[in-house]
Amino acid sequence: MPSSSEQWFARARAVTPGGVNSPVRAFAAVGGTPRFMASGAGAWLTDVDGASYVDLVCSWGPMLLGHAHPGVLEAVGAAISRGTSYGTPTTTEVELAEEIVARTPVEKVRLVSSGTEATMSAIRLARGFTGRELIVKFAGCYHGHVDALLASAGSGLVTFGLPDSGGVTGAMTADTIVLPYNDLPALEAVFAELGDQIACVITEAAAANMGVVPPAPGFSQGLRDVTARHGALLISDEVMTGFRVSRAGWFGLEGVVPDLFTFGKVMGGGLPAAAFGGRADIMGKLAPVGPVYQAGTLSGTPLAVAAGLTTLQHCDDALYAHLDSAAEKVGAMASAALSAASVPHQLSTAGSLFSIFFTDQPVTDYASATTQSVEQYKAFFHSLLSQGVYLPPSAYEAWFVSAAHDDDVLDRVMAAMPKAAMAAAAVR
């Protein structure tokens, strides 16, 4: 008798490409049937067959407070009782923007509905502000499914072994220069040749879509120095790190001030919300006050801003200390178990984001990230899944914890690690 997840997956494949609405959910990178989830509470997910899992995905980052947080549910319930969307300004979207401005160097912010929309709009704004066309990104950094940014992107593309995406023309990527991550000399060489044509450099504040690869010491400041010297803008993509690794995101850890930020995930509290913002003179180029057009019917939708504002209001120093501690403990558990099983690996961290690379090589960029054994990760993943621990179904994604990952939750993870490490060790 097929499981309920298998039955639902069969139904989904009949009406949806691959049976999923975002590729990595399909389990194609690890094999097997994706679990269809019925509910989430705190640090736990429960699937349609009634099995429970410690959640180390946290909806790919947004669930900072854990699933079904009472404060967020109350705020969304109150918002929905007043109607779902008006197509007009609302007071809560102003309050959310004020909260973002208060936490970061952003002077003005525009709310949108997805991280892809935020990066796409930030790139357009950078071109409109500078009057230049070229953009620079780094191999393995993923900035959403914007055509011009799918050149050598990480995340789903590397998961599925796709160098680029079908449907993206050469014309769309012709103005995109792709450089190795953490390589300042390569950046300086490109600017020496083309500096007066480059509108912006966009980088993940800490790379988390080829697995977690933090910026090398001095790399972020080097980006700031080179772009400022040549009159280009620096865009820090904090969709993953924003308000998750600290009260002020990655900026709160390093203190390097870009010209523009992009945000998402945590600032939506589990509902679709994202933003881009930065210096007032740059943001002043946006319509309706400037010539760079951007719009969205559901930008700042009442439900999403209620969830996001409430989430941020619960994010205090104690919460971030707990996240750091829980992430450190889970990473140490995994590393200790793999070491005991003599499995070569690298534990890579960026604040409370972390991941395990199954390789004996240091991981500092996209090329070194791809030296890992995805077959060992598959075995590790499925062993943990069978023991009630849900990891990202890809070797090239970050792991996440939440405020709800307490000692009882971590005990479940610890108990499952030795068997999972042995499963990885059996793959040669």
C-alpha positions in Angstrom: 0.0 0.0 0.0 1.6 3.3 -1.0 2.1 5.9 1.7 -0.1 9.0 1.8 2.9 11.0 0.6 3.4 8.7 -2.3 -0.3 9.0 -3.3 -0.2 12.7 -3.1 3.0 12.9 -5.0 1.4 10.8 -7.8 -1.5 13.2 -7.9 0.8 16.2 -7.9 2.9 14.9 -10.8 -0.2 14.7 -12.9 -1.0 18.4 -12.5 2.3 20.1 -11.6 5.8 19.8 -13.3 7.8 17.3 -11.3 5.0 17.3 -8.7 6.3 20.4 -6.9 6.2 24.1 -7.0 9.9 24.7 -6.2 12.4 22.2 -7.7 14.5 21.2 -4.6 11.3 20.0 -2.8 11.1 17.1 -5.3 13.8 15.0 -3.6 15.4 14.5 -7.1 18.8 15.2 -5.5 18.5 12.6 -2.8 16.0 10.1 -4.3 12.8 8.8 -2.8 9.4 10.4 -2.2 9.1 13.9 -0.9 7.2 14.1 2.4 3.9 16.0 2.1 3.6 18.0 5.3 0.3 18.4 7.1 1.3 20.7 9.9 4.1 22.3 11.8 4.4 23.2 15.5 7.5 24.7 17.1 10.6 22.8 15.8 8.5 19.9 14.4 6.8 19.0 11.2 4.2 16.3 10.8 3.6 14.6 7.4 0.3 13.3 5.9 1.2 9.8 7.2 1.4 11.1 10.8 5.2 10.9 11.1 7.0 13.7 13.0 10.3 15.2 12.2 12.7 17.7 13.8 12.8 20.5 11.2 16.3 21.7 10.2 14.9 23.4 7.1 12.5 25.9 8.7 10.8 26.7 5.4 14.3 27.5 4.0 14.8 30.1 6.6 11.7 32.1 7.4 10.5 30.2 10.5 12.9 32.0 12.9 10.4 31.7 15.8 9.4 28.1 14.9 6.1 26.9 13.3 2.7 28.2 14.4 4.2 30.8 16.8 1.2 32.1 18.9 2.1 35.8 18.4 2.4 35.4 14.7 -0.9 33.4 14.4 -2.7 36.1 16.5 -1.4 38.9 14.3 -2.3 37.1 11.1 -5.7 36.2 12.4 -6.4 39.8 13.4 -5.3 40.9 9.9 -7.3 38.4 8.0 -10.4 39.4 10.0 -10.1 42.8 8.4 -9.8 41.5 4.9 -6.9 40.0 2.9 -5.8 42.8 0.5 -6.9 46.3 -0.4 -4.6 47.6 -3.1 -4.0 50.7 -1.0 -1.4 51.8 1.5 -1.8 50.4 5.0 -0.4 51.4 8.4 1.3 48.0 9.1 3.5 48.2 5.9 4.8 51.5 7.2 5.5 50.0 10.6 7.4 47.1 8.9 9.4 49.5 6.8 10.3 51.5 9.9 11.4 48.3 11.7 13.8 47.4 8.8 15.1 51.0 8.7 15.7 50.9 12.5 17.7 47.7 12.4 20.0 48.5 9.4 21.7 51.3 7.5 18.8 51.4 5.0 17.4 54.8 4.7 14.4 53.9 2.5 12.9 50.6 1.7 10.4 49.2 -0.9 8.3 46.1 0.0 7.8 43.4 -2.6 6.6 39.8 -2.5 9.7 37.6 -3.1 13.4 37.6 -2.9 13.6 37.2 -6.7 11.5 40.3 -7.1 13.8 42.2 -4.7 17.0 41.3 -6.4 15.5 41.9 -9.9 14.4 45.4 -8.8 17.6 46.2 -7.1 19.6 45.4 -10.2 17.3 47.6 -12.3 17.6 50.4 -9.8 21.4 50.2 -9.9 21.4 50.4 -13.6 19.0 53.3 -13.6 21.0 55.2 -11.0 24.4 54.7 -12.6 23.4 54.7 -16.2 25.6 51.6 -16.7 24.7 48.2 -18.0 27.2 45.6 -16.7 26.6 43.7 -13.5 29.0 41.4 -11.5 28.0 38.3 -9.6 29.9 35.4 -8.1 29.8 31.8 -9.1 27.6 29.7 -6.8 25.7 32.7 -5.4 22.0 32.5 -6.1 19.8 35.6 -6.2 16.5 34.2 -7.3 15.4 33.1 -10.7 16.1 36.4 -12.5 17.3 35.7 -16.0 20.4 37.8 -15.8 21.4 36.3 -12.5 21.0 32.6 -13.4 24.5 32.6 -14.9 26.5 30.1 -12.8 24.0 30.3 -9.9 24.0 27.9 -7.0 21.1 26.2 -5.1 18.7 24.3 -7.4 20.9 24.7 -10.5 23.9 23.0 -8.9 21.6 20.5 -7.2 20.3 19.3 -10.6 23.7 19.7 -12.4 22.4 22.5 -14.6 25.1 25.0 -15.6 22.4 27.6 -16.5 18.7 27.6 -17.1 16.8 26.8 -20.3 14.9 29.7 -21.5 17.6 32.2 -20.6 19.0 33.7 -23.7 22.6 34.8 -24.2 21.3 38.4 -24.6 20.0 38.2 -21.0 23.3 37.1 -19.5 25.6 39.0 -21.9 25.8 41.9 -19.4 26.5 39.6 -16.4 30.1 39.0 -15.4 30.6 35.9 -13.2 33.7 35.8 -11.0 34.9 33.3 -8.4 33.6 33.9 -4.9 36.1 35.2 -2.3 38.5 36.2 -5.1 39.2 40.0 -4.7 42.1 40.0 -7.3 39.6 38.7 -10.0 37.2 41.5 -9.1 40.0 44.2 -9.2 41.1 42.9 -12.6 37.6 43.2 -14.0 37.1 46.7 -12.7 40.5 47.7 -14.0 39.3 46.8 -17.5 35.6 47.6 -17.3 35.0 49.7 -14.2 33.3 52.6 -16.0 30.7 50.2 -17.5 29.8 48.3 -14.3 26.6 49.3 -12.6 26.9 47.1 -9.6 28.3 44.1 -7.8 25.7 41.8 -6.2 26.8 39.2 -3.6 25.1 37.0 -1.0 26.1 38.6 2.3 27.2 35.1 3.2 26.8 32.5 0.5 24.2 29.9 1.5 23.0 28.5 -1.8 26.1 26.3 -2.6 26.0 25.2 0.9 27.1 27.7 3.5 30.3 29.5 2.5 31.1 32.6 4.5 33.0 35.6 3.0 36.7 35.4 3.7 38.1 38.0 6.1 38.3 41.3 4.2 36.3 40.1 1.2 33.2 42.2 2.0 35.2 45.3 2.8 37.2 44.7 -0.4 33.9 44.7 -2.4 32.9 47.9 -0.8 36.3 49.6 -1.5 36.5 48.5 -5.2 32.9 49.5 -6.1 33.2 52.8 -4.3 36.4 53.6 -6.1 34.8 53.0 -9.5 31.4 54.6 -8.9 29.5 51.2 -9.0 27.0 50.2 -6.4 27.3 47.3 -4.0 24.2 45.2 -3.5 24.2 42.9 -0.4 21.7 40.1 -0.9 20.5 39.4 2.7 17.4 37.3 1.7 18.9 34.4 3.6 20.9 36.2 6.3 18.7 39.2 6.9 17.4 39.3 10.5 18.4 35.6 10.9 22.0 35.8 11.9 21.6 38.9 14.0 19.2 41.7 14.7 20.7 43.6 11.7 21.5 40.5 9.6 25.0 40.0 8.2 25.6 43.7 8.4 25.3 43.3 12.2 28.2 40.9 12.2 30.6 42.6 9.8 29.5 46.2 9.7 30.2 46.7 6.0 27.6 49.1 4.5 26.5 48.4 0.9 24.6 50.8 -1.2 21.5 48.5 -1.5 20.2 45.5 0.5 17.7 42.9 -0.4 15.7 41.1 2.3 13.2 38.3 2.4 12.3 35.1 4.4 12.4 36.1 8.1 10.9 39.6 7.4 7.8 37.8 6.1 7.3 35.5 9.1 6.4 32.6 6.8 4.3 34.6 4.4 5.4 36.0 1.0 7.2 39.2 1.7 10.6 40.7 0.7 12.2 44.1 0.3 15.0 46.1 -1.2 16.4 49.3 0.2 19.4 51.5 0.8 20.5 55.1 0.4 17.8 57.7 0.1 19.3 59.2 -3.1 19.4 55.8 -4.8 15.9 54.8 -3.7 14.7 58.3 -4.9 15.1 57.1 -8.4 12.1 54.7 -8.0 8.7 55.4 -9.3 6.6 57.3 -8.4 9.2 59.9 -7.6 11.8 58.8 -10.1 12.2 57.2 -13.6 12.9 53.5 -12.5 9.6 51.6 -12.6 8.7 48.9 -10.1 5.3 47.8 -8.9 3.4 44.9 -7.4 -0.3 44.3 -6.8 0.4 42.3 -3.5 3.5 44.2 -2.4 3.1 44.8 1.4 0.0 42.7 1.6 -1.7 43.0 5.0 -1.2 39.4 6.1 2.4 39.2 5.2 3.4 42.5 6.8 1.5 41.5 10.0 3.4 38.2 10.2 6.8 39.9 9.4 6.4 42.8 11.8 5.4 40.5 14.6 8.3 38.1 13.9 10.8 41.0 14.0 9.3 42.4 17.2 10.1 39.0 18.8 13.7 39.0 17.7 15.8 40.2 20.7 19.3 39.5 21.8 18.3 36.4 23.8 16.7 34.9 20.7 19.8 35.3 18.6 22.0 33.9 21.4 19.7 30.8 21.5 19.9 30.4 17.7 23.7 30.6 17.7 23.9 28.1 20.5 21.5 25.6 18.9 23.2 25.9 15.5 26.6 25.3 17.1 25.3 22.3 18.9 23.7 20.7 15.9 26.8 21.3 13.7 29.0 19.9 16.4 26.8 16.8 16.8 27.0 16.1 13.0 30.7 16.7 12.8 31.5 14.6 15.9 29.4 11.7 14.5 31.0 11.9 11.1 34.5 12.1 12.6 33.8 9.0 14.7 32.8 7.2 11.6 35.9 8.4 9.7 33.9 10.3 7.1 35.8 13.2 5.6 33.7 16.4 5.9 33.8 20.1 6.5 31.5 21.9 8.8 30.9 25.4 7.4 29.2 28.2 9.3 28.0 31.8 8.8 26.4 33.0 11.9 23.6 30.6 12.7 23.6 29.2 9.1 25.6 26.1 8.6 26.0 23.0 6.4 28.1 19.9 6.1 30.3 19.3 3.0 31.3 15.7 2.4 34.8 16.4 1.3 38.3 16.5 2.7 39.0 19.8 0.9 38.5 23.3 2.5 35.4 24.9 1.0 35.8 28.6 0.1 34.0 28.9 -3.2 31.8 27.2 -5.8 34.5 25.0 -7.3 35.5 23.6 -3.9 31.9 23.2 -2.8 31.4 20.8 -5.8 34.2 18.5 -4.6 31.9 16.9 -2.1 30.3 13.5 -2.3 26.6 14.0 -2.9 26.1 10.2 -2.6 27.3 10.3 1.0 25.0 13.2 1.7 22.1 11.1 0.2 22.8 8.3 2.6 23.2 10.7 5.5 19.9 12.5 4.6 17.8 9.3 4.3 19.1 7.8 7.5 18.2 11.0 9.4 14.8 11.2 7.7 14.0 7.6 8.7 14.9 8.6 12.3 12.6 11.7 12.3 15.1 14.4 11.4 14.4 16.5 8.3 17.4 18.0 6.5 17.4 20.0 3.3 16.9 17.5 0.4 20.1 18.7 -1.3 23.8 18.8 -0.4 24.0 22.4 -1.5 21.6 24.1 0.9 21.9 25.7 4.3 20.6 24.1 7.5 18.4 26.2 9.9 17.3 26.2 13.5 14.7 28.2 15.3 13.8 29.6 18.7 11.8 26.4 19.2 14.9 24.1 18.9 15.2 23.3 22.6 17.2 20.6 24.4 14.5 18.0 23.9 14.6 18.6 20.1 18.4 18.6 20.1 18.4 15.3 22.0 16.4 13.7 19.1 19.0 15.0 16.6 21.9 13.8 18.7 20.4 10.3 19.0 20.0 10.1 15.2 23.5 11.2 14.2 25.7 8.1 14.8 23.5 5.9 12.6 23.4 8.5 9.9 27.2 8.9 10.0 27.6 5.2 9.6 25.2 5.2 6.6 27.5 7.9 5.0 30.6 5.9 5.8 29.2 2.9 4.0 29.2 4.9 0.7 32.6 4.8 -0.9 
